[in-house]
């Protein structure tokens, strides 16, 4: 209780609360504007946390994360454009509700559902993160390699129809992570005589380029300069009776989102899809889904906001991000020389409890923002992209340069922005590449440490039960798409 009291005092202090309030609001703005995602907002703000206390900076980023995931529902309901990938399925029922004059009610459903999903994931985060950390505290190199291997295979397995492209993107991420000096032998790799690359690529400029500068190039190339909201936002909050009808949908979807969020690389779109399909298949009137059905809207929003708390659990306990946003948030820990993992719960418990309290408060602020500011958010969508994009480009360049005051990092932002743009043009997913960058070093260092301990014996990974479980799960996830294709082809032949 003392830790929670101290965390409450810290979060509600005059130096922290304004940052959290501003972070949630900024996240909603970035999420509501198509193309400016929560990942991009967090990537842009990570460098600015350097001048803050660790708890202040990370809690502010948590607020941006919560607000950004919710913000995507605003443009999804008003203009049929998902502000974030996680809100793709929100458009299916949110926009039809707006078309029949219930745009305000659609935003109300989305806001309350997002709040329920977020709070549920926050409760699970508080209850189970410490328990996961206690188990993880006993992990050795073999176990960490198994988790990293499972995370890599999982993100490739969930690439869907883009399996080959997902694998290629993940391999590219692994190769980029190898640039610099070998951590064991100090042999240079992929440096080609360029001395500044001996330390490898700085993580934050790479992320800013992939998510920030890439979006600038995409928006410029598509020529989409203005999003016009033609709908009037009337009554915001549905009646108590209408909300109670969806209570089980919200709770179930929030739980699904949290569980999916714990899996590295799965993320909001998958949680939203699974929750929506479950709601539709179990509904007594599935034919209404897609025509403005509140259950469809609530299931999508509760699930993708449930992912937020779930994705933070592996980031804090194992140092493995649950999705792209938490992958970028790891940069904030690096900026302050903090290593996420089970030791964090004993070395910095005050930071852990501040994150817990900040996450709950961020969801409450998100609810207030959504219910009180929907009309204002609708007007934000009218900002001409020709005015907005130059500011975004300047922020990305400043953010990349501010890490080390290095012109190399400035070039890295532009180069990886171009790389991200090319990948988007050819439909290569970004998330596998990000996970390759994040998990590559963890996978390599622990693989080599485990082999050193076992004197080169690969049996070491199957002799330890936890490592064996994750390795087997990884192999299953790697092989399952191939088996599905074989079964599908056989079914077609029959």
C-alpha positions as CSV (number, residue, x, y, z in Angstrom):
1,X,0.0,0.0,0.0
2,X,2.9,2.4,0.7
3,X,4.1,1.9,-2.8
4,X,0.7,2.7,-4.2
5,X,0.3,5.8,-2.1
6,X,3.8,7.0,-3.2
7,X,2.8,6.3,-6.8
8,X,-0.4,8.2,-6.4
9,X,1.4,11.2,-5.0
10,X,4.0,11.0,-7.8
11,X,1.5,10.7,-10.6
12,X,-0.8,13.5,-9.2
13,X,2.1,15.9,-8.5
14,X,2.1,19.2,-10.3
15,X,5.1,18.1,-12.4
16,X,3.6,14.8,-13.5
17,X,-0.2,15.2,-13.9
18,X,0.0,17.9,-16.6
19,X,2.4,15.6,-18.6
20,X,-0.1,12.7,-18.3
21,X,-3.1,14.9,-19.2
22,X,-1.2,16.3,-22.2
23,X,0.1,12.9,-23.2
24,X,-3.4,11.4,-23.4
25,X,-4.8,14.4,-25.3
26,X,-1.9,14.3,-27.8
27,X,-2.3,10.6,-28.2
28,X,-6.0,11.0,-29.1
29,X,-5.1,13.7,-31.6
30,X,-2.5,11.5,-33.3
31,X,-4.8,8.5,-33.2
32,X,-7.7,10.4,-34.7
33,X,-5.8,11.8,-37.7
34,X,-5.4,8.9,-40.2
35,X,-1.8,8.1,-40.7
36,X,-0.6,9.6,-37.4
37,X,-0.7,6.5,-35.2
38,X,0.1,6.0,-31.5
39,X,3.4,4.3,-32.5
40,X,4.4,7.5,-34.3
41,X,3.4,9.7,-31.4
42,X,5.4,7.7,-28.9
43,X,8.4,7.5,-31.3
44,X,8.4,11.3,-31.6
45,X,8.1,11.9,-27.9
46,X,10.7,9.4,-26.6
47,X,13.7,11.8,-27.1
48,X,11.9,14.5,-25.1
49,X,11.7,12.2,-22.0
50,X,15.4,12.5,-21.6
51,X,15.0,15.8,-19.7
52,X,12.3,14.3,-17.4
53,X,12.5,12.0,-14.5
54,X,12.1,8.3,-15.6
55,X,8.7,7.9,-14.0
56,X,7.4,11.2,-15.5
57,X,8.6,10.4,-19.0
58,X,7.4,6.8,-19.1
59,X,4.0,7.5,-17.6
60,X,3.5,10.3,-20.1
61,X,4.3,7.9,-22.9
62,X,1.8,5.4,-21.4
63,X,-0.8,8.2,-21.6
64,X,0.1,8.8,-25.3
65,X,-0.3,5.0,-25.9
66,X,-3.7,4.8,-24.2
67,X,-5.0,7.9,-26.0
68,X,-3.6,7.0,-29.4
69,X,-5.2,3.5,-29.5
70,X,-8.6,5.0,-28.6
71,X,-8.2,8.0,-30.9
72,X,-8.4,5.8,-34.0
73,X,-12.1,5.1,-33.3
74,X,-13.0,8.8,-33.9
75,X,-12.1,9.0,-37.5
76,X,-13.3,5.4,-38.0
77,X,-16.8,6.4,-36.8
78,X,-16.9,9.8,-38.5
79,X,-15.2,9.4,-41.9
80,X,-14.9,5.6,-42.3
81,X,-11.1,5.9,-42.1
82,X,-9.4,4.0,-39.3
83,X,-7.0,6.4,-37.5
84,X,-4.9,3.4,-36.4
85,X,-4.6,-0.2,-37.7
86,X,-6.3,-1.5,-34.6
87,X,-9.5,0.4,-35.4
88,X,-10.0,-1.1,-38.8
89,X,-13.0,-3.2,-37.7
90,X,-14.5,-0.2,-35.9
91,X,-15.4,1.3,-39.2
92,X,-17.6,-1.7,-40.1
93,X,-20.3,-0.8,-37.6
94,X,-19.2,2.6,-36.3
95,X,-19.5,4.5,-39.7
96,X,-23.0,3.0,-40.5
97,X,-24.2,4.2,-37.2
98,X,-23.0,7.7,-38.1
99,X,-24.6,7.4,-41.5
100,X,-28.0,7.0,-39.9
101,X,-27.5,10.0,-37.7
102,X,-26.0,8.4,-34.7
103,X,-22.4,9.5,-35.0
104,X,-22.3,10.8,-31.4
105,X,-23.7,7.6,-30.1
106,X,-21.1,5.6,-32.0
107,X,-18.3,7.7,-30.4
108,X,-20.0,7.1,-27.1
109,X,-20.0,3.4,-27.5
110,X,-16.4,3.5,-28.7
111,X,-15.3,5.6,-25.7
112,X,-17.0,3.5,-23.0
113,X,-15.9,0.2,-24.6
114,X,-12.3,1.5,-24.8
115,X,-12.5,2.5,-21.2
116,X,-13.8,-0.9,-20.1
117,X,-11.2,-2.8,-22.1
118,X,-8.4,-0.5,-20.9
119,X,-9.4,-0.8,-17.2
120,X,-9.7,-4.6,-17.5
121,X,-6.2,-4.8,-18.9
122,X,-5.0,-2.5,-16.2
123,X,-6.4,-4.7,-13.5
124,X,-4.8,-7.8,-15.0
125,X,-1.5,-5.8,-15.4
126,X,-1.4,-4.9,-11.7
127,X,-2.4,-8.4,-10.5
128,X,-0.3,-10.6,-12.8
129,X,2.7,-8.6,-13.8
130,X,4.4,-9.1,-10.5
131,X,3.7,-12.9,-10.6
132,X,5.1,-13.1,-14.1
133,X,8.2,-11.3,-12.9
134,X,8.7,-13.7,-10.0
135,X,8.7,-16.6,-12.5
136,X,10.9,-14.7,-14.9
137,X,13.4,-14.0,-12.2
138,X,14.4,-17.6,-12.4
139,X,15.0,-17.5,-16.1
140,X,18.4,-18.2,-17.5
141,X,19.9,-17.7,-21.0
142,X,18.1,-20.8,-22.4
143,X,14.7,-19.5,-21.2
144,X,15.2,-16.0,-22.6
145,X,16.4,-17.5,-25.9
146,X,13.2,-19.6,-26.0
147,X,11.0,-16.6,-25.4
148,X,12.8,-14.5,-28.0
149,X,12.6,-17.3,-30.5
150,X,8.9,-17.8,-29.8
151,X,8.3,-14.0,-30.2
152,X,10.1,-14.0,-33.6
153,X,8.2,-17.0,-34.9
154,X,4.9,-15.7,-33.6
155,X,5.1,-12.4,-35.4
156,X,6.0,-14.3,-38.7
157,X,3.1,-16.7,-38.1
158,X,0.5,-14.0,-37.7
159,X,1.5,-12.2,-40.9
160,X,-1.4,-14.0,-42.6
161,X,-1.4,-13.9,-46.3
162,X,1.9,-11.9,-46.2
163,X,3.8,-14.8,-44.6
164,X,6.8,-14.7,-47.0
165,X,7.0,-10.9,-46.8
166,X,6.7,-11.0,-43.0
167,X,9.6,-13.5,-42.8
168,X,11.7,-11.3,-45.1
169,X,11.0,-8.2,-43.0
170,X,11.9,-10.1,-39.8
171,X,15.2,-11.2,-41.4
172,X,16.0,-7.7,-42.5
173,X,15.4,-6.5,-38.9
174,X,17.8,-9.2,-37.6
175,X,20.4,-8.2,-40.1
176,X,20.1,-4.5,-39.2
177,X,20.5,-5.4,-35.5
178,X,23.8,-7.2,-36.4
179,X,25.4,-4.0,-37.7
180,X,28.4,-3.0,-35.5
181,X,30.7,-5.0,-33.3
182,X,30.0,-8.6,-32.2
183,X,29.1,-8.5,-28.5
184,X,31.3,-11.5,-27.7
185,X,34.3,-11.4,-30.1
186,X,34.2,-7.7,-31.0
187,X,34.5,-8.6,-34.7
188,X,32.9,-5.9,-36.9
189,X,29.8,-6.9,-38.9
190,X,28.2,-5.1,-41.9
191,X,30.3,-1.9,-41.2
192,X,32.1,-1.8,-44.5
193,X,34.9,0.4,-43.1
194,X,32.5,3.1,-41.9
195,X,33.7,3.9,-38.4
196,X,30.5,5.6,-37.0
197,X,28.7,2.3,-37.5
198,X,30.9,0.4,-35.1
199,X,28.3,1.0,-32.3
200,X,25.5,-0.1,-34.6
201,X,22.3,1.8,-35.3
202,X,20.7,3.8,-32.5
203,X,17.3,2.3,-31.8
204,X,15.2,5.5,-31.5
205,X,16.3,7.2,-34.8
206,X,15.5,3.9,-36.5
207,X,12.0,3.8,-35.0
208,X,11.4,7.5,-35.7
209,X,12.4,6.9,-39.3
210,X,10.3,3.8,-39.8
211,X,7.1,5.2,-38.2
212,X,7.5,9.0,-38.5
213,X,9.4,9.9,-41.6
214,X,7.8,6.9,-43.5
215,X,4.3,8.4,-42.8
216,X,5.5,11.7,-44.2
217,X,6.6,10.1,-47.4
218,X,3.4,8.1,-47.7
219,X,1.1,11.1,-47.2
220,X,3.1,13.2,-49.7
221,X,3.1,10.4,-52.3
222,X,-0.7,9.7,-52.0
223,X,-1.6,13.4,-52.2
224,X,-4.3,13.1,-49.4
225,X,-4.2,16.6,-48.0
226,X,-7.5,17.0,-46.2
227,X,-10.1,14.9,-44.3
228,X,-13.5,16.4,-44.2
229,X,-16.0,15.5,-41.5
230,X,-19.5,16.0,-42.9
231,X,-21.4,14.7,-39.9
232,X,-22.9,16.4,-36.9
233,X,-21.9,14.9,-33.6
234,X,-25.0,15.0,-31.5
235,X,-25.7,13.1,-28.3
236,X,-22.5,11.4,-27.1
237,X,-23.4,8.9,-24.4
238,X,-25.7,6.0,-25.1
239,X,-28.3,5.4,-22.4
240,X,-27.5,3.2,-19.4
241,X,-29.8,0.5,-20.7
242,X,-28.0,0.5,-24.1
243,X,-24.6,0.2,-22.4
244,X,-25.7,-2.6,-20.1
245,X,-26.8,-4.6,-23.1
246,X,-23.2,-4.7,-24.2
247,X,-21.6,-5.3,-20.8
248,X,-20.7,-8.9,-21.5
249,X,-19.4,-8.1,-25.0
250,X,-17.1,-5.4,-23.5
251,X,-15.8,-7.6,-20.7
252,X,-15.2,-10.6,-22.9
253,X,-13.5,-8.5,-25.6
254,X,-11.4,-6.7,-23.1
255,X,-10.2,-10.0,-21.8
256,X,-9.4,-11.3,-25.3
257,X,-7.5,-8.1,-26.1
258,X,-5.4,-8.4,-22.9
259,X,-4.5,-12.0,-23.6
260,X,-3.6,-11.2,-27.2
261,X,-1.6,-8.2,-26.0
262,X,0.6,-10.4,-23.8
263,X,1.7,-12.4,-26.9
264,X,4.7,-10.6,-28.5
265,X,3.9,-9.1,-31.9
266,X,0.2,-10.0,-32.0
267,X,-1.2,-6.5,-31.4
268,X,-4.5,-4.7,-31.7
269,X,-5.6,-5.6,-35.2
270,X,-5.5,-9.3,-34.4
271,X,-7.3,-8.9,-31.0
272,X,-9.9,-6.7,-32.7
273,X,-10.5,-9.2,-35.5
274,X,-10.8,-12.2,-33.1
275,X,-13.1,-10.4,-30.8
276,X,-15.3,-9.1,-33.6
277,X,-15.6,-12.5,-35.2
278,X,-16.4,-14.2,-31.8
279,X,-19.2,-11.6,-31.2
280,X,-20.6,-12.1,-34.6
281,X,-20.5,-15.9,-34.6
282,X,-22.2,-16.1,-31.1
283,X,-24.8,-13.4,-31.8
284,X,-28.4,-14.3,-32.1
285,X,-28.6,-11.8,-35.0
286,X,-25.3,-12.0,-36.9
287,X,-26.9,-10.5,-40.0
288,X,-27.0,-7.0,-38.3
289,X,-23.2,-6.9,-38.0
290,X,-21.9,-4.5,-40.6
291,X,-25.0,-2.4,-40.6
292,X,-24.3,-0.4,-37.4
293,X,-24.5,-3.1,-34.7
294,X,-23.3,-1.7,-31.3
295,X,-22.0,-5.2,-30.3
296,X,-19.6,-5.1,-33.3
297,X,-18.4,-1.6,-32.4
298,X,-18.0,-2.4,-28.7
299,X,-16.1,-5.7,-29.4
300,X,-13.6,-4.1,-31.6
301,X,-12.8,-1.1,-29.3
302,X,-12.8,-3.1,-26.1
303,X,-10.4,-5.6,-27.6
304,X,-7.9,-3.1,-29.1
305,X,-7.7,-1.1,-25.9
306,X,-7.4,-4.2,-23.9
307,X,-4.2,-4.9,-25.8
308,X,-2.6,-1.8,-24.1
309,X,-2.3,-3.3,-20.6
310,X,-1.5,-6.7,-21.9
311,X,1.4,-5.5,-24.1
312,X,3.0,-3.7,-21.2
313,X,3.2,-7.0,-19.2
314,X,5.9,-8.7,-21.3
315,X,7.7,-5.4,-21.7
316,X,8.1,-4.9,-18.0
317,X,8.6,-8.5,-16.9
318,X,10.7,-9.9,-19.8
319,X,12.0,-6.9,-21.7
320,X,10.0,-8.1,-24.7
321,X,7.5,-5.7,-26.3
322,X,4.0,-6.9,-26.8
323,X,3.4,-4.7,-29.9
324,X,5.0,-2.0,-32.0
325,X,4.2,0.8,-29.5
326,X,5.8,-0.9,-26.5
327,X,8.8,-1.7,-28.8
328,X,9.3,2.0,-29.2
329,X,8.6,2.6,-25.5
330,X,11.6,0.5,-24.7
331,X,13.6,3.3,-26.1
332,X,12.5,5.5,-23.1
333,X,13.9,2.9,-20.8
334,X,17.1,2.9,-22.7
335,X,17.3,6.7,-22.6
336,X,17.3,6.5,-18.8
337,X,19.6,3.4,-18.6
338,X,16.8,1.2,-17.3
339,X,16.7,-2.4,-18.3
340,X,13.1,-3.9,-18.3
341,X,12.9,-7.4,-16.9
342,X,12.3,-9.2,-13.7
343,X,15.0,-7.3,-11.9
344,X,13.1,-4.1,-12.5
345,X,10.5,-5.1,-10.0
346,X,13.2,-5.2,-7.2
347,X,15.5,-2.4,-8.4
348,X,12.8,0.1,-9.3
349,X,9.5,-0.8,-7.7
350,X,8.5,2.9,-7.5
351,X,8.7,3.1,-11.3
352,X,6.5,0.0,-11.6
353,X,3.8,1.3,-9.3
354,X,3.9,4.7,-11.0
355,X,3.3,2.9,-14.3
356,X,0.4,1.0,-12.8
357,X,-1.3,4.2,-11.4
358,X,-0.5,6.2,-14.5
359,X,-2.1,3.6,-16.7
360,X,-5.4,3.6,-14.7
361,X,-5.5,7.4,-14.6
362,X,-4.7,7.6,-18.3
363,X,-7.8,5.4,-19.1
364,X,-10.0,7.7,-16.8
365,X,-8.7,10.7,-18.7
366,X,-9.3,9.0,-22.0
367,X,-13.0,8.5,-20.9
368,X,-13.3,12.2,-20.0
369,X,-11.6,13.4,-23.2
370,X,-13.8,11.1,-25.3
371,X,-17.1,12.1,-23.7
372,X,-16.4,15.8,-23.4
373,X,-14.3,16.5,-26.5
374,X,-15.8,14.5,-29.3
375,X,-16.9,17.6,-31.2
376,X,-13.5,19.2,-30.9
377,X,-11.8,16.0,-32.1
378,X,-14.1,16.0,-35.2
379,X,-12.8,19.5,-36.1
380,X,-9.2,18.3,-35.9
381,X,-9.8,16.0,-38.8
382,X,-10.4,19.2,-40.9
383,X,-6.8,20.4,-40.4
384,X,-5.2,20.4,-43.9
385,X,-2.5,17.7,-44.1
386,X,-0.5,20.2,-46.2
387,X,-0.2,22.3,-43.0
388,X,0.2,19.4,-40.6
389,X,2.8,17.3,-42.5
390,X,5.7,19.8,-42.5
391,X,5.5,20.1,-38.7
392,X,5.5,16.3,-38.4
393,X,8.6,16.1,-40.6
394,X,10.4,18.7,-38.5
395,X,9.6,16.9,-35.3
396,X,10.9,13.6,-36.7
397,X,14.2,15.1,-37.6
398,X,14.6,17.0,-34.3
399,X,13.7,13.8,-32.4
400,X,16.3,11.8,-34.3
401,X,19.1,14.4,-33.9
402,X,18.4,15.1,-30.2
403,X,19.3,11.6,-29.0
404,X,23.1,12.1,-29.5
405,X,23.3,15.3,-31.4
406,X,24.6,13.2,-34.2
407,X,24.3,13.9,-37.9
408,X,24.5,10.1,-38.4
409,X,21.3,9.7,-36.5
410,X,19.7,12.4,-38.7
411,X,20.7,10.4,-41.8
412,X,19.4,7.2,-40.2
413,X,16.0,8.8,-39.7
414,X,15.8,9.7,-43.4
415,X,17.2,6.4,-44.6
416,X,14.9,4.3,-42.6
417,X,12.0,6.6,-43.5
418,X,12.7,5.8,-47.2
419,X,13.1,2.1,-46.3
420,X,9.8,2.1,-44.5
421,X,8.1,3.9,-47.4
422,X,9.5,1.3,-49.9
423,X,8.2,-1.5,-47.6
424,X,4.8,0.1,-47.5
425,X,4.7,0.5,-51.2
426,X,5.4,-3.3,-51.7
427,X,3.1,-4.3,-48.8
428,X,5.9,-5.5,-46.5
429,X,4.7,-5.4,-42.8
430,X,6.7,-3.2,-40.5
431,X,6.0,-5.0,-37.2
432,X,8.1,-8.1,-38.1
433,X,11.1,-5.9,-38.8
434,X,10.7,-4.0,-35.6
435,X,10.5,-7.3,-33.6
436,X,13.5,-8.5,-35.4
437,X,15.4,-5.4,-34.3
438,X,14.2,-5.7,-30.7
439,X,14.4,-9.4,-30.2
440,X,17.5,-10.0,-32.4
441,X,20.1,-9.0,-29.8
442,X,18.2,-10.8,-27.0
443,X,18.0,-14.0,-29.1
444,X,21.7,-13.9,-30.2
445,X,23.2,-13.0,-26.8
446,X,21.3,-15.6,-24.9
447,X,21.8,-18.3,-27.5
448,X,25.5,-17.8,-27.3
449,X,25.5,-17.6,-23.5
450,X,23.5,-20.8,-23.2
451,X,25.9,-22.6,-25.6
452,X,28.8,-21.4,-23.6
453,X,27.3,-22.7,-20.4
454,X,26.5,-26.0,-22.0
455,X,29.9,-26.2,-23.7
456,X,28.2,-26.2,-27.1
457,X,25.5,-28.8,-26.4
458,X,22.2,-27.9,-28.1
459,X,20.4,-30.4,-25.8
460,X,20.7,-27.7,-23.1
461,X,17.6,-26.0,-24.6
462,X,15.4,-29.2,-24.4
463,X,16.7,-30.2,-21.0
464,X,15.2,-27.1,-19.3
465,X,11.4,-27.4,-19.3
466,X,10.5,-23.7,-19.8
467,X,13.0,-23.3,-22.6
468,X,11.6,-26.5,-24.2
469,X,8.0,-25.3,-24.1
470,X,8.9,-22.0,-25.8
471,X,11.1,-23.6,-28.5
472,X,8.3,-26.2,-29.3
473,X,5.7,-23.4,-29.4
474,X,7.9,-21.4,-31.7
475,X,8.4,-24.4,-34.0
476,X,4.6,-25.0,-34.1
477,X,4.0,-21.3,-34.9
478,X,6.6,-21.5,-37.7
479,X,5.2,-24.6,-39.2
480,X,1.4,-23.9,-38.7
481,X,1.0,-21.5,-41.7
482,X,2.5,-24.2,-44.0
483,X,0.2,-26.9,-42.6
484,X,-2.8,-24.6,-43.1
485,X,-1.8,-24.1,-46.7
486,X,-1.4,-27.8,-47.3
487,X,-4.8,-28.5,-45.7
488,X,-6.4,-25.8,-47.7
489,X,-5.1,-27.1,-51.0
490,X,-6.2,-30.7,-50.1
491,X,-9.7,-29.4,-49.3
492,X,-9.8,-27.6,-52.7
493,X,-8.8,-30.8,-54.5
494,X,-11.5,-32.8,-52.8
